[in-house]
């Protein structure tokens, strides 16, 4: 079991204030990692996720970042490298979604979603990844999606971004695996978070989704915990370029 031990590691988790990011941050802390949480509206003391991480006996550092703003993303990378901090694990989870039919999907929504869900993740990983490559070790975990494999409905920007994340995961892995840095992704299924609230409150869509999930329920953020700890730990040292679905069996249908 010590192959899953993260004691002494520092994990950066973006989008950590709620939902999947919060659950992943807490799971990594319970496995022994200290956490740097980054979100646009994160409380300065870390709020609830900060309390949970500290309750697990680990430290929590809160950083506010608007991932739609390239300058702030670059500023985050600079801050992470300050005072000799070593980032062992980078979880790229920050994201947003805009729902509208493609013919009504505005340029502003498209640009914002691509910036948050794809471009910022490349920029941050490029900057943090340099240090990992210099040390010859590191773990990068992206949050992909079922829509990294499928087209979805009424979310063209989100689908494009998450398809890009799948490609980026493979591209970085091809370059970095031989240098000791594992790059992988988790593809959540339909998880009960703010991003899926509109679907869960639509009786017709919710029923259709549930009928397609072999597990027979919506996922919970905590369902991602085990996958995140695995991909962050030495147990996954020979796993590179993988996109791990955690979807209740959706893709198996």
C-alpha positions as CSV (number, residue, x, y, z in Angstrom):
1,X,0.0,0.0,0.0
2,X,2.9,2.4,0.4
3,X,3.0,2.6,-3.4
4,X,0.0,5.0,-2.9
5,X,1.7,7.0,-0.2
6,X,2.1,10.7,-1.0
7,X,3.8,11.8,2.2
8,X,6.2,14.6,1.5
9,X,4.7,15.6,-1.8
10,X,3.2,18.9,-2.8
11,X,0.1,18.8,-5.0
12,X,-1.4,21.7,-6.9
13,X,-5.1,21.3,-7.6
14,X,-6.8,23.9,-9.8
15,X,-10.5,24.4,-9.5
16,X,-10.3,23.1,-5.9
17,X,-13.0,25.1,-4.2
18,X,-15.8,22.7,-4.9
19,X,-16.9,19.6,-6.8
20,X,-14.4,17.3,-8.3
21,X,-11.4,19.5,-7.4
22,X,-12.3,19.7,-3.8
23,X,-12.8,15.9,-3.6
24,X,-9.4,15.3,-5.3
25,X,-7.6,17.8,-3.1
26,X,-8.9,16.1,0.1
27,X,-8.1,12.6,-1.3
28,X,-4.5,13.6,-2.0
29,X,-4.2,15.1,1.4
30,X,-5.5,12.0,3.0
31,X,-2.8,10.1,1.1
32,X,-0.2,12.4,2.6
33,X,0.3,15.3,0.2
34,X,0.3,19.0,1.1
35,X,-2.1,21.0,-1.1
36,X,-1.9,24.2,-3.0
37,X,-5.5,25.0,-4.0
38,X,-6.2,27.4,-6.9
39,X,-9.7,28.8,-7.9
40,X,-11.1,32.1,-9.0
41,X,-13.2,32.5,-5.9
42,X,-11.3,30.5,-3.4
43,X,-11.5,31.9,0.2
44,X,-8.2,33.2,1.4
45,X,-8.2,30.6,4.2
46,X,-9.2,27.9,1.8
47,X,-12.7,27.7,3.0
48,X,-14.2,24.3,3.4
49,X,-11.6,22.5,1.3
50,X,-8.9,24.1,3.3
51,X,-10.4,22.9,6.6
52,X,-10.8,19.4,5.2
53,X,-7.2,19.2,4.1
54,X,-5.9,20.6,7.4
55,X,-8.2,18.1,9.2
56,X,-6.3,15.4,7.4
57,X,-3.1,16.7,8.9
58,X,-1.7,18.4,5.8
59,X,-1.1,22.0,4.9
60,X,-3.3,24.0,2.5
61,X,-2.2,27.1,0.6
62,X,-5.0,29.1,-1.1
63,X,-4.3,31.0,-4.4
64,X,-6.9,33.0,-6.3
65,X,-6.6,32.7,-10.1
66,X,-9.0,33.5,-12.9
67,X,-8.1,30.8,-15.5
68,X,-9.6,32.9,-18.3
69,X,-6.8,35.5,-17.8
70,X,-3.5,34.4,-19.3
71,X,-1.6,36.9,-17.3
72,X,-3.0,35.4,-14.0
73,X,-2.1,31.9,-15.1
74,X,1.5,32.9,-15.8
75,X,1.5,34.7,-12.5
76,X,0.3,31.5,-10.8
77,X,3.2,29.6,-12.4
78,X,5.6,32.2,-11.1
79,X,4.1,32.0,-7.6
80,X,4.4,28.3,-7.5
81,X,8.1,28.5,-8.2
82,X,8.7,31.1,-5.6
83,X,10.8,30.2,-2.5
84,X,12.0,27.0,-4.0
85,X,8.6,25.3,-3.9
86,X,8.7,22.0,-5.7
87,X,5.5,20.9,-7.4
88,X,5.4,17.1,-7.4
89,X,1.8,16.7,-8.6
90,X,-0.3,19.0,-10.9
91,X,-4.0,18.4,-11.1
92,X,-5.5,20.5,-13.9
93,X,-9.1,20.5,-12.9
94,X,-10.3,24.1,-13.3
95,X,-13.0,24.4,-15.9
96,X,-16.3,25.9,-16.9
97,X,-19.1,25.0,-19.3
98,X,-21.5,27.0,-21.6
99,X,-24.7,25.4,-22.8
100,X,-26.3,26.5,-26.0
101,X,-27.0,25.0,-29.4
102,X,-24.0,25.4,-31.8
103,X,-25.9,27.9,-33.9
104,X,-26.4,30.1,-30.8
105,X,-23.0,29.5,-29.2
106,X,-21.5,33.0,-29.0
107,X,-17.9,33.9,-29.8
108,X,-17.5,35.2,-26.2
109,X,-18.6,31.8,-24.7
110,X,-16.4,29.9,-27.1
111,X,-13.3,32.0,-26.3
112,X,-13.9,31.8,-22.6
113,X,-14.4,28.1,-22.4
114,X,-11.4,27.4,-24.6
115,X,-9.3,29.7,-22.5
116,X,-10.3,28.1,-19.2
117,X,-10.7,24.5,-20.2
118,X,-7.8,24.1,-22.6
119,X,-5.4,27.0,-23.1
120,X,-4.8,27.8,-19.5
121,X,-4.1,24.1,-18.7
122,X,-1.4,23.9,-21.4
123,X,0.2,27.1,-20.3
124,X,0.3,26.1,-16.6
125,X,1.5,22.6,-17.4
126,X,4.2,23.9,-19.7
127,X,5.5,26.2,-17.0
128,X,5.3,23.8,-14.0
129,X,6.4,20.9,-16.2
130,X,9.8,22.5,-16.8
131,X,10.7,22.0,-13.2
132,X,9.4,18.4,-13.2
133,X,11.6,17.7,-16.3
134,X,14.6,19.2,-14.6
135,X,14.1,17.0,-11.6
136,X,13.3,13.9,-13.7
137,X,10.0,13.2,-11.9
138,X,6.5,14.5,-11.6
139,X,2.8,13.7,-12.1
140,X,0.4,15.7,-14.3
141,X,-3.3,14.8,-14.1
142,X,-5.9,16.5,-16.4
143,X,-9.6,16.3,-15.9
144,X,-10.9,15.2,-19.3
145,X,-14.5,14.2,-19.8
146,X,-16.8,11.7,-21.5
147,X,-16.9,14.4,-24.2
148,X,-13.2,13.7,-24.9
149,X,-14.7,10.6,-26.6
150,X,-18.2,11.8,-27.6
151,X,-19.7,14.9,-29.1
152,X,-22.3,15.8,-26.5
153,X,-25.3,18.1,-27.0
154,X,-25.4,21.9,-26.9
155,X,-21.8,22.2,-25.5
156,X,-19.6,22.7,-28.6
157,X,-17.0,24.8,-26.8
158,X,-16.7,22.4,-23.9
159,X,-16.5,19.3,-26.2
160,X,-13.8,20.9,-28.3
161,X,-11.8,21.8,-25.2
162,X,-12.1,18.4,-23.6
163,X,-11.2,16.7,-26.8
164,X,-8.2,18.9,-26.9
165,X,-7.3,17.8,-23.3
166,X,-7.3,14.2,-24.5
167,X,-4.9,15.1,-27.3
168,X,-2.7,17.2,-25.0
169,X,-2.5,14.4,-22.5
170,X,-1.1,12.1,-25.2
171,X,1.2,14.7,-26.7
172,X,2.8,15.7,-23.5
173,X,3.2,12.1,-22.4
174,X,5.0,11.3,-25.7
175,X,7.6,13.9,-24.9
176,X,7.8,13.6,-21.1
177,X,7.4,9.9,-20.2
178,X,11.0,9.0,-20.9
179,X,12.1,11.9,-18.7
180,X,10.3,10.6,-15.6
181,X,7.1,12.7,-15.8
182,X,3.8,10.8,-16.1
183,X,1.0,12.7,-17.8
184,X,-2.5,11.2,-17.7
185,X,-6.1,12.2,-17.4
186,X,-9.3,11.2,-15.6
187,X,-12.5,11.3,-17.7
188,X,-15.4,11.8,-15.3
189,X,-18.8,10.6,-16.3
190,X,-22.0,12.3,-15.3
191,X,-21.1,13.6,-11.8
192,X,-23.4,15.6,-9.5
193,X,-21.7,19.0,-9.6
194,X,-22.6,22.6,-10.5
195,X,-21.7,21.9,-14.1
196,X,-24.4,19.2,-14.4
197,X,-27.1,20.9,-12.4
198,X,-29.1,22.0,-15.5
199,X,-29.1,18.3,-16.6
200,X,-30.1,16.9,-13.2
201,X,-33.0,19.4,-12.9
202,X,-34.3,18.5,-16.4
203,X,-36.5,15.5,-15.7
204,X,-36.3,14.2,-19.3
205,X,-32.6,14.6,-19.7
206,X,-31.8,13.2,-16.3
207,X,-33.9,10.1,-16.9
208,X,-32.3,9.5,-20.3
209,X,-28.8,9.9,-18.7
210,X,-29.6,7.5,-15.8
211,X,-31.0,4.9,-18.2
212,X,-27.6,4.9,-20.0
213,X,-25.4,4.5,-16.9
214,X,-25.0,0.8,-15.9
215,X,-24.3,1.8,-12.3
216,X,-27.7,3.3,-12.2
217,X,-26.8,6.6,-10.5
218,X,-25.1,9.9,-11.0
219,X,-21.5,9.9,-9.9
220,X,-20.3,11.8,-6.8
221,X,-17.1,13.9,-6.7
222,X,-15.7,11.4,-4.2
223,X,-15.9,8.7,-6.9
224,X,-12.9,10.3,-8.5
225,X,-10.7,10.1,-5.4
226,X,-9.2,6.7,-5.9
227,X,-8.3,7.3,-9.6
228,X,-6.6,10.6,-8.6
229,X,-4.5,9.1,-5.8
230,X,-3.5,6.3,-8.1
231,X,-2.4,8.6,-10.9
232,X,-0.6,10.9,-8.5
233,X,1.3,8.0,-6.8
234,X,4.3,5.8,-7.5
235,X,1.8,3.0,-8.3
236,X,1.2,4.6,-11.7
237,X,4.9,5.1,-12.6
238,X,4.4,3.0,-15.8
239,X,1.1,4.6,-16.8
240,X,1.6,7.3,-19.4
241,X,-0.8,9.0,-21.8
242,X,-3.9,7.2,-20.3
243,X,-7.4,8.6,-20.1
244,X,-9.1,6.8,-17.3
245,X,-12.9,6.9,-17.4
246,X,-14.7,7.0,-14.1
247,X,-18.2,6.9,-15.5
248,X,-20.3,4.2,-13.9
249,X,-19.9,2.2,-17.1
250,X,-21.2,4.8,-19.6
251,X,-18.5,4.2,-22.2
252,X,-19.0,0.4,-21.9
253,X,-22.5,0.6,-23.2
